Amino acid sequence: MSVADGRRMSAARAYLHEAIDRPNVRLVLHCEVRRIIFDGATATGVEAVVPEGVVSFSARREVIVCAGALESPLLLERSGVGDPRVLAAAGVPMVAGNRAIGGNLRQHRGIAFMTQFSEVPGGSAVLPFGTATVAAVLKSDLSASAPDTDLLFYPFVVPGHDGAPARIGGAAVGFYPHSPTSTGSIHITGPGLEHAPRLVPNYLSTDHDRKLLVAGFARFREIVAAEPFASIASSADLPKSEDEEGLVRHSLEHGAVINHPIGTCALGPSGAVDDQLRVRGTDRLRVADASVMPTLPSGNTAAPSMAVGWITGDLILDGVSR
Ligand SMILES: Cc1cc2nc3c(=O)[nH]c(=O)nc-3n(C[C@H](O)[C@H](O)[C@H](O)COP(=O)(O)OP(=O)(O)OC[C@H]3O[C@@H](n4cnc5c(N)ncnc54)[C@H](O)[C@@H]3O)c2cc1C
């Protein structure tokens, strides 16, 4: 969690607000970037939609894409940088071929169960602190060489899966494999912002992830069967079947992503970006967000994403001083 003085803190308040008055910072709100402008394969600016119409911004030095792991690959593809087959099918002229863009989508996917407490009244004002107020990183199987599962405790109950927190005493307990090996993809289906992307998540599609889900469920069972849960937890919305197939189905139908997508412009020898986060096949174009992480960190992704931003700042300054 990002917390300051007991309240949730945002990256904008922590970093942007203090820099906003610098002469080299300009914040444009209500502005959606449609595509990157290229001269050959050199990025020279961006074209964006604002309430007044379409505007373009030119870059003196370079363009840095940080639209997040779901949007950055789409922006690159709309701009002609991506897998030639994806670009051709979407009707986008190719600027630079880069087959890694939009693949390797990884995400934490797990299950959360609602347990209702008989002796604890419901309360209010928990959300200002964040949702999961207790987290654990554990070994799904005690003989494992390293922790492999994340467990989250949320101090409230959400009755339906799309519902709001209820004023009944209880806790939601969720768990998920923290280094999933399942990979999916996200790609454009047309040249414009109005064309919906095609997202193929492939959650829990590898043996590794499915086995960890089953082992994580056994640990969850142990925890809610222990005190202080055991004597007050009166119900839990458990799956109909607790074998591997039943648990995977339950997670896909009733579970949730933990909102940690990464990997779609991954760093690596054959990745979308090189070790300076420059987009392969192009010039003066970098990606600096969660999409450059090749695999999931063993935890949540906000702080690692801010670290990517911080390191990119250093890389840019290195280039400026050289
Ligand atoms: C509901 C929710 C809860 C979360 N809770 C936690 C948590 O408790 N702890 C934790 O560690 N992580 C949490 N995360 C994950 C964390 O927020 C992300 O990993 C992190 O924000 C990723 O940073 P990013 O810079 O890659 O992308 P983002 O933070 O998504 O930033 C991308 C920005 O680009 C903008 N954008 C996208 N496309 C365009 C475009 N075409 N033109 C202009 N702008 C564009 C978006 O509006 C957005 O502001 C949560 C995520 C969600 C969704």
The ligand as a Gaussian input file, in Angstrom:
#p B3LYP/6-31G(d) Opt

LIG

0 1
 C       -8.509000      -0.996000      -8.581000
 C       -7.014000      -1.177000      -8.451000
 C       -6.448000      -1.316000      -7.200000
 C       -5.065000      -1.476000      -7.082000
 N       -4.528000      -1.578000      -5.818000
 C       -3.193000      -1.702000      -5.681000
 C       -2.609000      -1.770000      -4.399000
 O       -3.275000      -1.698000      -3.380000
 N       -1.260000      -1.897000      -4.310000
 C       -0.474000      -1.990000      -5.421000
 O        0.755000      -2.113000      -5.278000
 N       -0.990000      -1.941000      -6.663000
 C       -2.339000      -1.790000      -6.812000
 N       -2.880000      -1.712000      -8.071000
 C       -1.978000      -1.827000      -9.241000
 C       -1.275000      -0.513000      -9.554000
 O       -2.219000       0.549000      -9.539000
 C       -0.634000      -0.617000     -10.947000
 O        0.279000      -1.697000     -10.988000
 C        0.120000       0.655000     -11.330000
 O       -0.730000       1.797000     -11.266000
 C        0.675000       0.522000     -12.733000
 O        1.298000       1.733000     -13.066000
 P        1.471000       2.151000     -14.567000
 O        2.207000       3.441000     -14.562000
 O        2.039000       1.007000     -15.338000
 O        0.006000       2.354000     -15.170000
 P       -1.214000       3.272000     -14.679000
 O       -1.080000       3.637000     -13.245000
 O       -2.435000       2.537000     -15.145000
 O       -1.037000       4.615000     -15.513000
 C       -1.341000       4.682000     -16.878000
 C       -1.972000       6.038000     -17.149000
 O       -2.041000       6.262000     -18.556000
 C       -3.310000       6.791000     -18.875000
 N       -3.587000       6.432000     -20.277000
 C       -3.817000       5.216000     -20.810000
 N       -3.983000       5.293000     -22.152000
 C       -3.834000       6.602000     -22.464000
 C       -3.907000       7.338000     -23.701000
 N       -4.143000       6.720000     -24.871000
 N       -3.747000       8.681000     -23.653000
 C       -3.508000       9.329000     -22.476000
 N       -3.411000       8.681000     -21.270000
 C       -3.586000       7.337000     -21.289000
 C       -4.259000       6.152000     -17.885000
 O       -5.429000       6.928000     -17.759000
 C       -3.405000       6.144000     -16.623000
 O       -3.525000       7.352000     -15.922000
 C       -4.260000      -1.524000      -8.237000
 C       -4.830000      -1.365000      -9.507000
 C       -6.206000      -1.176000      -9.614000
 C       -6.804000      -0.984000     -11.007000

